[in-house]
Amino acid sequence: MEAGERTKDSLEILRQQLDSGRMRSARVMVNSLHPSELARLLESLPRKKRSILWDIVDLEIEGDVLVEVSDEVRDGLLEGMQTEELIAAADGMEVDDLADLLSDLPETVTQEVLQSLDKQDQERVQQVLAYDEESAGGLMNVDIVTVRPDVTLEVVARYLRAVGDIPDGTDSIFVVSRDNSYIGSLFLSRLLTNDPDEMVANVMSTEVMPIPAHTPSTQVVWEFENRDLLSAPVVDDDFRVLGRITVDDIVDVIRDEAEHSLMSAAGLDEEDDMFAPVFKSAGRRALWLGVNLCTAFLAAAVVDLFQTTVDKIVLLAVLMPVVPSMGGVAGTQSLTIITRAMALGQINRDNAMGILRKELMVGILNGIGWAIVVSLFTFWWFEEWRIGGIIGAAMIINLIIAAVAGCSIPLILKRLNVDPALAGGVVLTTVTDVIGYAAFLGLGAALLL
């Protein structure tokens, strides 16, 4: 049985124990789960059962679980926690995880939690909090190991043995100068396999480039993906080492971005609680339903302009949905490609026009090809060559416009500081519907009346 299936079975057993009231066995099982598994279970439970489960979670792992759950679920759990409980939950947490948790707490509670930490941890947490959470500085963990280049590998090994414990996920030690400026990375594999009398400067790697603290998280993901990194140092403007980012942090960013893209396409937030109150959820969804209704009325208004034409030529009403539908699919293809390319940083001023020309040509070719197919099918169906010609011409027009719109809308929205994943689909649908109806019915009015 795979690990995922075992986890799913364990969570199902735990749900059954909660339903039957077997709290003692449920407590044992709950506290044997990984924090991420507990977070998944909490998010899948209605609020009443969620509260019961949260009451039997050990204080030692509460902080780790809070970091894993979605924002809205976390807010609900935090509402029922006393300050003393929050302080106990924060004890022993990784600095970067603690910083994520503190950013969601009220200012008064944040200060009390910070005061409960020793001076070194206070400085580390405040250092992470000084940066945007969507930047390298916000992602970094300041718990690192550094060495000087002018010592031997034997000295480094003795130092590590004396420390006795190194940060989780450490694959390399950062080599720094006396003023803590980054020089290179000493991989643990090289430390173990080279002559102990060899100098660090001769063994270290200078190929791992540091990441500036203000680098956006999307760019950090690109660095890890394209350089096959397991970890990377984070530096300030003076090239001094502040901390490190590890691949597990990057996996979290990638997951969050994927969830954001999926949910934004429907006008939703990936941090929403699945079991939020009905009126709260309805209110959130009502906004984009209202926007969609406005765009639908706009398309209906275009159809209304040609009401006389539709009344006289009923065949146009039968075929009317075909052109907007094809334009919507073609536009969505271009929109998806461009939105993805923007997320990966593949579009800039130098290549934007080239991409637009390419999408335009794709729209023209697909428009002509499918126009021929639709025209022939329409003629075969209704034995009316003029209707076939009209729908073919409208198809060409709408697919060309759809390709251009799908390419340009994300770029325009990005310039206006609007998330293309959130608003792009709504705007595109409006364009393809309005142009599709206007082209088809307009050509029908001009050529058939």
VEXDREN-2710 file (C-alpha; in Angstrom, 1 decimal):
% VEXDREN-2710
k/r/px/py/pz
1/MET/0.0/0.0/0.0
2/GLU/1.4/3.4/-0.9
3/ALA/2.1/6.1/1.7
4/GLY/-0.8/8.3/0.4
5/GLU/-3.3/5.4/0.7
6/ARG/-2.1/4.6/4.3
7/THR/-2.5/8.2/5.3
8/LYS/-6.0/8.3/3.8
9/ASP/-7.0/5.1/5.7
10/SER/-5.5/6.5/8.9
11/LEU/-7.5/9.7/8.6
12/GLU/-10.7/7.7/7.9
13/ILE/-10.2/5.6/11.0
14/LEU/-9.6/8.8/13.0
15/ARG/-12.9/10.3/11.7
16/GLN/-14.7/7.1/12.8
17/GLN/-13.2/7.3/16.3
18/LEU/-14.3/10.9/16.7
19/ASP/-17.8/10.1/15.5
20/SER/-18.1/7.2/18.0
21/GLY/-16.7/9.2/20.9
22/ARG/-13.6/7.0/21.4
23/MET/-11.5/10.0/22.5
24/ARG/-8.7/8.1/24.3
25/SER/-7.7/6.1/21.2
26/ALA/-8.4/9.2/19.0
27/ARG/-5.9/11.3/21.1
28/VAL/-3.2/8.7/20.7
29/MET/-3.7/8.5/17.0
30/VAL/-4.0/12.2/16.5
31/ASN/-0.7/13.0/18.2
32/SER/1.1/10.3/16.1
33/LEU/0.2/12.0/12.9
34/HIS/2.5/14.4/11.0
35/PRO/1.4/18.1/11.4
36/SER/0.6/18.3/7.7
37/GLU/-1.7/15.3/8.0
38/LEU/-3.4/16.8/11.0
39/ALA/-3.8/20.0/9.1
40/ARG/-5.4/18.1/6.2
41/LEU/-7.8/16.4/8.6
42/LEU/-8.8/19.7/10.4
43/GLU/-9.6/21.3/7.0
44/SER/-11.8/18.4/6.1
45/LEU/-13.9/18.4/9.3
46/PRO/-17.0/20.6/10.0
47/ARG/-16.3/23.3/12.6
48/LYS/-17.9/21.5/15.5
49/LYS/-15.8/18.3/15.0
50/ARG/-12.8/20.5/14.2
51/SER/-13.0/22.1/17.6
52/ILE/-13.2/18.7/19.3
53/LEU/-10.1/17.4/17.4
54/TRP/-8.2/20.6/18.2
55/ASP/-8.8/20.1/21.9
56/ILE/-7.0/16.8/22.0
57/VAL/-3.9/18.0/20.0
58/ASP/-0.7/18.2/22.1
59/LEU/0.6/21.7/22.8
60/GLU/4.0/20.6/21.5
61/ILE/2.7/20.2/17.9
62/GLU/0.0/22.9/17.8
63/GLY/2.3/25.5/16.4
64/ASP/3.5/23.2/13.5
65/VAL/-0.2/22.4/12.7
66/LEU/-1.2/26.0/12.7
67/VAL/1.4/26.8/10.1
68/GLU/0.1/24.0/7.8
69/VAL/-3.6/24.8/7.7
70/SER/-5.2/27.5/5.5
71/ASP/-5.5/31.0/6.7
72/GLU/-9.2/31.0/7.4
73/VAL/-9.0/27.7/9.3
74/ARG/-6.1/29.0/11.2
75/ASP/-8.0/32.2/12.2
76/GLY/-10.8/30.1/13.5
77/LEU/-8.5/28.0/15.6
78/LEU/-6.6/31.0/17.0
79/GLU/-9.9/32.6/18.1
80/GLY/-10.3/29.9/20.7
81/MET/-6.7/29.9/22.0
82/GLN/-5.5/31.8/25.1
83/THR/-2.3/33.8/24.9
84/GLU/-0.6/31.3/27.2
85/GLU/-1.5/28.5/24.9
86/LEU/-0.1/30.4/21.9
87/ILE/3.1/31.0/23.7
88/ALA/3.4/27.3/24.5
89/ALA/2.6/26.4/20.9
90/ALA/5.3/28.7/19.6
91/ASP/7.9/27.1/21.8
92/GLY/10.4/25.1/19.7
93/MET/9.0/26.2/16.3
94/GLU/11.4/26.9/13.4
95/VAL/12.0/30.6/13.1
96/ASP/10.5/30.9/9.5
97/ASP/7.4/29.0/10.6
98/LEU/7.1/31.1/13.7
99/ALA/7.3/34.3/11.6
100/ASP/4.5/33.0/9.4
101/LEU/2.3/32.3/12.5
102/LEU/3.0/35.7/14.1
103/SER/2.0/37.6/11.0
104/ASP/-1.6/36.3/11.6
105/LEU/-1.8/37.2/15.3
106/PRO/-3.0/40.4/16.9
107/GLU/-0.2/42.9/17.7
108/THR/-0.6/42.5/21.4
109/VAL/-0.4/38.7/21.3
110/THR/2.6/38.9/18.9
111/GLN/4.5/41.1/21.3
112/GLU/3.8/38.7/24.2
113/VAL/4.9/35.7/22.1
114/LEU/8.1/37.6/21.1
115/GLN/8.8/38.5/24.7
116/SER/8.6/34.8/25.7
117/LEU/11.5/34.0/23.3
118/ASP/15.2/34.4/24.2
119/LYS/17.0/37.5/22.8
120/GLN/18.6/35.5/19.9
121/ASP/15.3/34.1/18.7
122/GLN/13.6/37.5/19.0
123/GLU/16.2/39.0/16.7
124/ARG/15.9/36.1/14.2
125/VAL/12.1/36.3/14.1
126/GLN/12.1/40.1/13.7
127/GLN/14.7/39.7/10.9
128/VAL/12.3/37.4/8.9
129/LEU/9.3/39.6/9.7
130/ALA/11.1/42.6/8.2
131/TYR/10.6/41.1/4.7
132/ASP/7.5/40.6/2.7
133/GLU/6.3/37.0/3.1
134/GLU/6.3/36.6/-0.7
135/SER/10.0/37.3/-0.9
136/ALA/13.2/35.4/-0.3
137/GLY/13.6/37.1/3.0
138/GLY/10.1/36.0/4.1
139/LEU/10.8/32.4/3.1
140/MET/14.3/32.0/4.6
141/ASN/15.2/30.2/7.8
142/VAL/17.9/32.1/9.7
143/ASP/19.1/28.9/11.5
144/ILE/22.3/28.3/9.5
145/VAL/25.9/27.1/9.9
146/THR/28.8/29.2/8.5
147/VAL/32.6/28.7/8.4
148/ARG/35.6/30.6/7.2
149/PRO/37.6/29.7/4.1
150/ASP/41.0/29.6/5.8
151/VAL/40.4/26.6/8.0
152/THR/40.8/22.9/7.3
153/LEU/38.0/20.3/6.8
154/GLU/39.1/18.6/10.0
155/VAL/38.5/21.9/12.0
156/VAL/35.0/22.1/10.4
157/ALA/34.2/18.5/11.3
158/ARG/35.3/19.0/14.9
159/TYR/33.2/22.2/15.1
160/LEU/30.1/20.3/13.8
161/ARG/30.7/17.5/16.4
162/ALA/31.0/20.1/19.1
163/VAL/27.8/21.7/18.1
164/GLY/26.1/18.3/18.1
165/ASP/23.1/19.3/16.1
166/ILE/22.8/21.0/12.7
167/PRO/19.6/22.5/11.2
168/ASP/17.3/20.1/9.4
169/GLY/17.7/19.8/5.7
170/THR/21.3/21.0/5.8
171/ASP/23.1/19.9/2.6
172/SER/25.8/22.5/2.7
173/ILE/27.6/24.9/5.0
174/PHE/28.0/28.5/3.9
175/VAL/31.5/29.9/3.7
176/VAL/31.8/33.6/4.7
177/SER/34.4/36.3/5.3
178/ARG/35.0/38.0/8.6
179/ASP/32.2/40.5/7.9
180/ASN/29.8/37.6/7.1
181/SER/29.9/38.2/3.3
182/TYR/29.1/35.2/1.2
183/ILE/32.0/33.5/-0.5
184/GLY/30.8/30.0/-1.4
185/SER/29.2/26.7/-0.2
186/LEU/30.9/23.7/1.4
187/PHE/28.8/20.6/0.6
188/LEU/28.6/18.0/3.3
189/SER/29.5/15.4/0.7
190/ARG/32.8/17.1/0.0
191/LEU/33.5/17.5/3.7
192/LEU/33.1/13.8/4.2
193/THR/35.0/12.6/1.1
194/ASN/38.0/15.0/0.9
195/ASP/41.3/14.9/2.8
196/PRO/40.7/16.3/6.4
197/ASP/43.8/18.5/6.0
198/GLU/42.4/20.2/2.9
199/MET/41.5/23.9/3.2
200/VAL/37.9/24.9/2.9
201/ALA/38.8/27.4/0.2
202/ASN/40.1/24.6/-2.0
203/VAL/37.0/22.4/-1.6
204/MET/34.1/24.8/-1.5
205/SER/31.8/25.5/-4.5
206/THR/31.4/29.0/-5.8
207/GLU/28.7/27.9/-8.3
208/VAL/25.8/28.3/-5.9
209/MET/24.9/32.0/-6.2
210/PRO/23.1/33.7/-3.3
211/ILE/19.6/35.0/-3.6
212/PRO/18.9/38.7/-2.6
213/ALA/16.5/39.0/0.3
214/HIS/14.0/41.1/-1.7
215/THR/13.7/38.6/-4.6
216/PRO/10.1/37.7/-5.2
217/SER/9.1/34.2/-4.3
218/THR/8.2/33.4/-8.0
219/GLN/11.8/34.2/-9.0
220/VAL/13.2/32.1/-6.1
221/VAL/11.2/29.1/-7.4
222/TRP/12.7/29.7/-10.9
223/GLU/16.2/29.7/-9.4
224/PHE/15.6/26.4/-7.6
225/GLU/14.0/24.8/-10.6
226/ASN/16.5/25.8/-13.2
227/ARG/19.6/25.3/-11.1
228/ASP/18.5/22.1/-9.4
229/LEU/19.1/23.5/-5.9
230/LEU/18.4/21.8/-2.6
231/SER/19.2/24.9/-0.6
232/ALA/20.5/28.4/-1.3
233/PRO/21.9/31.3/0.8
234/VAL/19.9/34.5/1.2
235/VAL/21.9/37.8/1.4
236/ASP/21.2/41.4/2.1
237/ASP/22.2/44.4/-0.1
238/ASP/25.8/44.2/1.2
239/PHE/26.1/40.5/0.3
240/ARG/26.0/39.5/4.0
241/VAL/24.4/36.1/4.7
242/LEU/21.0/36.4/6.4
243/GLY/19.7/32.8/6.1
244/ARG/18.9/30.0/3.7
245/ILE/16.0/28.7/1.7
246/THR/15.5/24.9/1.4
247/VAL/13.7/22.9/-1.2
248/ASP/10.8/22.1/1.2
249/ASP/10.0/25.9/1.3
250/ILE/9.9/25.9/-2.5
251/VAL/7.5/23.0/-2.6
252/ASP/5.1/25.0/-0.4
253/VAL/5.4/28.0/-2.7
254/ILE/4.7/25.9/-5.8
255/ARG/1.7/24.2/-4.1
256/ASP/0.3/27.6/-3.1
257/GLU/0.7/29.0/-6.6
258/ALA/-1.0/26.0/-8.1
259/GLU/-3.9/26.2/-5.7
260/HIS/-4.2/30.0/-6.3
261/SER/-4.3/29.5/-10.1
262/LEU/-7.0/26.8/-9.8
263/MET/-9.2/28.7/-7.4
264/SER/-8.8/32.1/-9.0
265/ALA/-10.1/30.8/-12.2
266/ALA/-13.5/30.5/-10.4
267/GLY/-13.1/33.8/-8.5
268/LEU/-12.3/32.0/-5.3
269/ASP/-9.6/32.2/-2.7
270/GLU/-7.4/29.1/-1.9
271/GLU/-7.3/30.1/1.7
272/ASP/-11.1/29.9/2.2
273/ASP/-12.5/27.4/4.7
274/MET/-14.5/24.7/3.0
275/PHE/-16.8/24.7/6.1
276/ALA/-17.2/28.4/6.4
277/PRO/-20.8/29.6/7.3
278/VAL/-23.2/29.6/4.4
279/PHE/-23.9/33.3/4.3
280/LYS/-20.1/34.1/4.4
281/SER/-19.4/31.7/1.5
282/ALA/-22.4/33.0/-0.5
283/GLY/-21.3/36.6/-0.1
284/ARG/-17.8/35.8/-1.4
285/ARG/-19.1/34.0/-4.5
286/ALA/-21.8/36.6/-5.1
287/LEU/-19.2/39.2/-6.3
288/TRP/-18.0/37.2/-9.3
289/LEU/-21.5/35.9/-10.0
290/GLY/-22.6/39.5/-10.2
291/VAL/-19.7/40.4/-12.5
292/ASN/-20.5/37.5/-14.7
293/LEU/-24.2/38.5/-14.8
294/CYS/-23.2/42.0/-16.0
295/THR/-21.1/40.5/-18.8
296/ALA/-24.0/38.2/-19.7
297/PHE/-26.4/41.2/-20.0
298/LEU/-23.9/43.0/-22.1
299/ALA/-23.8/40.0/-24.5
300/ALA/-27.6/39.9/-24.4
301/ALA/-27.8/43.6/-25.3
302/VAL/-25.7/42.9/-28.4
303/VAL/-28.2/40.2/-29.4
304/ASP/-31.1/42.5/-28.8
305/LEU/-29.6/45.0/-31.3
306/PHE/-30.3/42.3/-34.0
307/GLN/-33.7/41.1/-32.7
308/THR/-35.4/41.9/-36.0
309/THR/-32.8/39.9/-37.9
310/VAL/-33.2/36.9/-35.5
311/ASP/-37.0/37.1/-35.8
312/LYS/-36.9/37.0/-39.6
313/ILE/-34.2/34.4/-39.9
314/VAL/-34.7/31.7/-37.3
315/LEU/-31.7/29.7/-38.4
316/LEU/-29.5/32.4/-37.0
317/ALA/-30.9/31.7/-33.5
318/VAL/-30.2/28.0/-33.9
319/LEU/-26.6/28.6/-34.8
320/MET/-25.9/31.6/-32.6
321/PRO/-24.1/29.9/-29.7
322/VAL/-21.5/28.2/-32.0
323/VAL/-19.3/31.3/-32.8
324/PRO/-19.0/32.7/-29.2
325/SER/-18.3/29.1/-27.8
326/MET/-15.5/28.5/-30.3
327/GLY/-14.0/32.0/-29.6
328/GLY/-14.1/31.3/-25.8
329/VAL/-12.2/28.1/-26.1
330/ALA/-9.6/29.6/-28.5
331/GLY/-9.2/32.7/-26.3
332/THR/-8.8/30.5/-23.1
333/GLN/-6.0/28.6/-24.8
334/SER/-4.1/31.8/-25.5
335/LEU/-4.9/33.2/-22.0
336/THR/-3.7/30.1/-20.3
337/ILE/-0.4/30.0/-22.2
338/ILE/0.3/33.7/-21.6
339/THR/-0.6/33.6/-17.9
340/ARG/1.7/30.6/-17.3
341/ALA/4.5/32.3/-19.2
342/MET/4.1/35.4/-17.1
343/ALA/4.2/33.3/-13.9
344/LEU/7.5/31.7/-15.1
345/GLY/9.0/35.1/-16.1
346/GLN/9.2/34.1/-19.8
347/ILE/7.6/37.3/-21.2
348/ASN/9.3/40.7/-21.4
349/ARG/9.2/43.8/-23.6
350/ASP/11.5/42.2/-26.1
351/ASN/9.4/39.2/-26.9
352/ALA/5.9/40.4/-26.1
353/MET/5.2/41.5/-29.7
354/GLY/6.6/38.3/-31.2
355/ILE/4.3/36.2/-29.0
356/LEU/1.3/38.4/-30.0
357/ARG/2.1/37.9/-33.7
358/LYS/2.5/34.2/-33.2
359/GLU/-0.9/33.9/-31.4
360/LEU/-2.5/36.1/-34.1
361/MET/-1.3/33.7/-36.8
362/VAL/-2.6/30.7/-34.8
363/GLY/-5.9/32.4/-34.6
364/ILE/-6.0/33.1/-38.3
365/LEU/-5.1/29.5/-39.2
366/ASN/-7.6/27.9/-36.7
367/GLY/-10.2/30.5/-37.8
368/ILE/-9.9/29.6/-41.5
369/GLY/-9.7/25.8/-40.8
370/TRP/-12.7/25.6/-38.6
371/ALA/-14.6/28.1/-40.7
372/ILE/-14.4/25.7/-43.6
373/VAL/-15.6/22.8/-41.4
374/VAL/-18.5/24.8/-39.9
375/SER/-19.6/26.2/-43.3
376/LEU/-19.7/22.8/-44.9
377/PHE/-21.6/21.3/-42.0
378/THR/-24.1/24.2/-42.0
379/PHE/-24.7/23.8/-45.7
380/TRP/-25.2/20.1/-45.3
381/TRP/-27.6/20.6/-42.4
382/PHE/-29.7/23.5/-43.6
383/GLU/-28.9/23.5/-47.4
384/GLU/-28.4/27.2/-47.2
385/TRP/-25.0/28.4/-48.5
386/ARG/-25.4/32.0/-47.4
387/ILE/-25.8/30.9/-43.7
388/GLY/-22.7/28.7/-44.1
389/GLY/-20.7/31.6/-45.4
390/ILE/-21.9/34.0/-42.7
391/ILE/-21.0/31.6/-39.8
392/GLY/-17.7/30.8/-41.4
393/ALA/-16.7/34.5/-41.7
394/ALA/-17.9/35.2/-38.2
395/MET/-15.8/32.2/-37.0
396/ILE/-12.7/33.7/-38.6
397/ILE/-13.3/37.1/-37.0
398/ASN/-14.0/35.8/-33.5
399/LEU/-11.1/33.4/-33.4
400/ILE/-8.7/36.1/-34.5
401/ILE/-10.0/38.5/-31.9
402/ALA/-10.0/35.7/-29.3
403/ALA/-6.3/35.0/-29.9
404/VAL/-5.4/38.6/-29.6
405/ALA/-7.5/39.1/-26.5
406/GLY/-6.2/36.0/-24.8
407/CYS/-2.7/37.2/-25.4
408/SER/-3.1/40.9/-24.5
409/ILE/-5.6/40.8/-21.6
410/PRO/-3.2/39.2/-19.0
411/LEU/-0.5/41.7/-20.0
412/ILE/-2.9/44.7/-19.6
413/LEU/-4.3/43.3/-16.3
414/LYS/-0.7/42.8/-15.0
415/ARG/0.1/46.4/-15.8
416/LEU/-3.0/47.5/-13.9
417/ASN/-1.9/45.4/-10.9
418/VAL/-4.8/43.1/-11.3
419/ASP/-4.3/39.3/-11.0
420/PRO/-4.7/37.8/-14.5
421/ALA/-5.6/34.5/-13.1
422/LEU/-8.5/36.1/-11.2
423/ALA/-10.0/38.5/-13.7
424/GLY/-8.6/37.3/-17.1
425/GLY/-11.3/34.7/-17.7
426/VAL/-14.2/37.0/-17.0
427/VAL/-12.8/39.8/-19.3
428/LEU/-12.0/37.3/-22.1
429/THR/-15.5/35.7/-22.0
430/THR/-17.1/39.1/-22.4
431/VAL/-14.9/39.9/-25.4
432/THR/-15.5/36.6/-27.2
433/ASP/-19.3/36.7/-26.5
434/VAL/-19.8/40.3/-27.6
435/ILE/-17.6/39.9/-30.7
436/GLY/-19.0/36.5/-31.6
437/TYR/-22.6/37.6/-31.5
438/ALA/-21.9/41.0/-33.1
439/ALA/-20.0/39.4/-36.0
440/PHE/-22.5/36.6/-36.7
441/LEU/-25.7/38.6/-36.3
442/GLY/-24.2/41.7/-37.9
443/LEU/-23.1/39.8/-41.0
444/GLY/-26.5/38.1/-41.1
445/ALA/-28.3/41.4/-41.0
446/ALA/-26.1/42.8/-43.7
447/LEU/-26.3/39.9/-46.1
448/LEU/-29.7/38.3/-45.5
449/LEU/-32.1/41.2/-45.1
END
